[in-house]
C-alpha cells in the first residue's frame, strides 16, 4: 500500500464484514441513539450479551464513530444556514480542513470533485453573522481562492426517528 494511503487508512485493520444483524443494529441506532441494549437485543432478536458485544465490535472497528444529538438549528437560535463552496489552492486540503473545523457553526466539511473543491455547511445566528463568517473568516484564508454561498431556505432531516441521539446505547442494570 502506498505511504499516502497507509497514512490515510491509519494503523487500524479493516473493519470486519457486517451481517444482517449488524446492519439492523446500525439502522436502529441511527434512528434512536438512545436505545437501550435490551431494546436493541429484542428488536434484532439476539441476547443482550450478543447485542452488547456487536455494538462494541462496531465501535472498535470504527463503523460506529460516535453518538450525537440532532439539533433543530432554528430552535437553537441559529436562524441562518448555508452551504459554502470553496475553491482552494492545490494540496492545501488538510490545512484548510483544520481552519474550517475551528469556525463557529461549521457543521460538515467535505472534499469533493467538480467545479469546486470543498463543500462546507454552516449555521449562524443570523444573516449578518453568516456574512461576517464568509467575508472576514473564510475569504481571509490564504488557501481559499474563491467562495460561493448557497442559503438554505428549508431543510429536512432524513435521519429523523426516535428520541434523537445521546452518548450511546443506554445500559441499565441487568442489561449486560
C-alpha positions as CSV (number, residue, x, y, z in Angstrom):
1,X,0.0,0.0,0.0
2,X,1.5,3.4,-0.9
3,X,2.6,5.6,2.1
4,X,-0.2,8.2,1.4
5,X,-2.9,5.5,1.5
6,X,-1.4,3.9,4.6
7,X,-1.4,7.3,6.4
8,X,-5.0,7.9,5.4
9,X,-6.1,4.4,6.5
10,X,-4.3,4.7,9.8
11,X,-2.9,1.7,11.6
12,X,-6.3,0.1,12.1
13,X,-7.1,-3.1,10.3
14,X,-10.1,-3.0,8.0
15,X,-13.5,-3.4,9.6
16,X,-14.9,-7.0,9.7
17,X,-17.7,-7.7,7.3
18,X,-21.2,-6.8,8.5
19,X,-24.0,-9.3,8.6
20,X,-27.8,-8.5,8.5
21,X,-28.0,-8.3,12.3
22,X,-25.2,-5.7,12.4
23,X,-27.0,-3.7,9.7
24,X,-30.2,-3.9,11.7
25,X,-28.4,-2.6,14.8
26,X,-26.9,0.3,12.8
27,X,-30.4,1.2,11.4
28,X,-31.9,1.1,14.9
29,X,-29.1,3.2,16.4
30,X,-29.2,5.7,13.5
31,X,-32.9,6.3,14.3
32,X,-32.5,6.2,18.1
33,X,-29.0,6.6,19.5
34,X,-30.5,6.4,23.0
35,X,-31.9,2.8,22.6
36,X,-31.1,0.6,25.5
37,X,-29.0,-2.6,24.9
38,X,-32.1,-4.5,26.0
39,X,-34.4,-2.9,23.3
40,X,-31.7,-3.4,20.6
41,X,-31.4,-7.1,21.5
42,X,-35.2,-7.5,21.5
43,X,-35.6,-5.8,18.1
44,X,-32.9,-7.7,16.3
45,X,-33.7,-11.0,18.1
46,X,-30.3,-11.7,19.9
47,X,-29.3,-11.9,23.5
48,X,-28.3,-8.7,25.4
49,X,-24.8,-10.0,25.6
50,X,-24.7,-10.6,21.9
51,X,-26.1,-7.1,21.2
52,X,-23.6,-5.5,23.6
53,X,-20.7,-7.4,22.0
54,X,-21.8,-6.5,18.5
55,X,-22.1,-2.8,19.3
56,X,-18.7,-2.8,21.0
57,X,-17.2,-4.5,17.9
58,X,-18.8,-1.9,15.6
59,X,-17.3,0.8,17.8
60,X,-13.9,-0.9,18.0
61,X,-13.9,-1.4,14.2
62,X,-14.7,2.3,13.6
63,X,-18.0,1.5,11.9
64,X,-19.8,3.5,14.7
65,X,-17.7,6.7,15.1
66,X,-19.7,8.0,17.9
67,X,-23.2,9.0,19.1
68,X,-24.6,12.5,18.8
69,X,-27.7,14.6,19.1
70,X,-29.6,16.1,16.1
71,X,-30.3,19.7,16.8
72,X,-33.1,21.9,15.3
73,X,-30.8,24.8,14.4
74,X,-33.6,27.4,14.2
75,X,-35.0,26.5,17.6
76,X,-31.4,26.7,19.0
77,X,-31.1,30.3,17.8
78,X,-29.1,29.6,14.6
79,X,-31.6,31.0,12.0
80,X,-29.2,31.2,9.1
81,X,-27.7,28.2,7.4
82,X,-25.7,28.0,4.2
83,X,-23.7,25.6,2.1
84,X,-20.5,27.4,1.1
85,X,-18.4,26.1,-1.8
86,X,-14.7,26.8,-1.8
87,X,-12.0,26.6,-4.5
88,X,-8.7,26.2,-2.7
89,X,-5.0,26.1,-3.5
90,X,-3.9,22.7,-4.7
91,X,-2.6,20.4,-2.0
92,X,-3.9,22.7,0.8
93,X,-6.9,20.5,1.8
94,X,-5.5,19.4,5.2
95,X,-4.7,22.9,6.4
96,X,-8.0,24.3,5.1
97,X,-9.9,21.5,6.8
98,X,-8.4,22.3,10.1
99,X,-9.1,26.0,9.8
100,X,-12.7,25.4,8.7
101,X,-13.1,22.9,11.6
102,X,-12.3,25.8,14.0
103,X,-15.0,28.1,12.6
104,X,-18.1,28.7,14.8
105,X,-21.1,27.0,13.3
106,X,-19.2,24.7,11.0
107,X,-21.4,21.5,10.8
108,X,-20.0,19.5,7.8
109,X,-16.9,19.7,5.7
110,X,-16.3,17.6,2.6
111,X,-13.5,17.5,-0.1
112,X,-15.4,17.0,-3.3
113,X,-14.9,16.7,-7.1
114,X,-16.3,19.1,-9.7
115,X,-16.4,22.8,-10.1
116,X,-15.2,23.5,-6.5
117,X,-13.0,21.7,-4.0
118,X,-14.8,21.9,-0.7
119,X,-18.4,21.9,0.5
120,X,-19.0,23.4,3.9
121,X,-22.3,23.5,5.8
122,X,-22.5,26.3,8.4
123,X,-25.2,27.5,10.8
124,X,-25.1,31.1,12.1
125,X,-27.2,33.3,14.4
126,X,-28.5,35.4,11.5
127,X,-27.6,36.6,8.0
128,X,-25.3,39.3,9.4
129,X,-23.3,36.7,11.4
130,X,-23.2,34.5,8.3
131,X,-21.9,37.3,6.1
132,X,-19.2,38.1,8.7
133,X,-18.2,34.5,8.8
134,X,-17.8,34.3,5.0
135,X,-16.3,37.7,4.3
136,X,-13.9,38.0,7.2
137,X,-13.0,34.5,8.3
138,X,-13.3,32.2,5.2
139,X,-12.3,34.5,2.4
140,X,-9.4,35.7,4.6
141,X,-7.8,32.3,4.5
142,X,-4.8,32.5,2.1
143,X,-5.5,29.0,0.7
144,X,-9.1,30.0,-0.3
145,X,-9.2,31.2,-3.9
146,X,-13.0,31.8,-4.1
147,X,-16.3,31.0,-2.4
148,X,-19.9,30.8,-3.3
149,X,-22.6,30.9,-0.7
150,X,-25.9,29.0,-1.1
151,X,-28.5,30.0,1.5
152,X,-30.7,27.2,3.0
153,X,-34.3,28.2,3.0
154,X,-35.7,24.9,4.4
155,X,-34.2,21.6,5.3
156,X,-35.4,18.1,6.1
157,X,-33.5,15.7,8.4
158,X,-33.5,12.4,6.6
159,X,-32.5,10.6,9.7
160,X,-35.4,11.6,11.8
161,X,-36.6,8.9,14.1
162,X,-36.7,8.2,17.7
163,X,-35.6,10.4,20.5
164,X,-32.6,11.9,18.9
165,X,-29.1,10.9,19.9
166,X,-27.1,10.6,23.1
167,X,-23.8,9.4,24.4
168,X,-24.7,5.9,23.2
169,X,-26.9,2.9,24.0
170,X,-28.2,3.0,27.5
171,X,-27.0,0.2,29.7
172,X,-29.4,-0.4,32.5
173,X,-28.6,-2.6,35.5
174,X,-29.1,-6.2,34.4
175,X,-28.8,-5.2,30.7
176,X,-25.3,-6.8,30.3
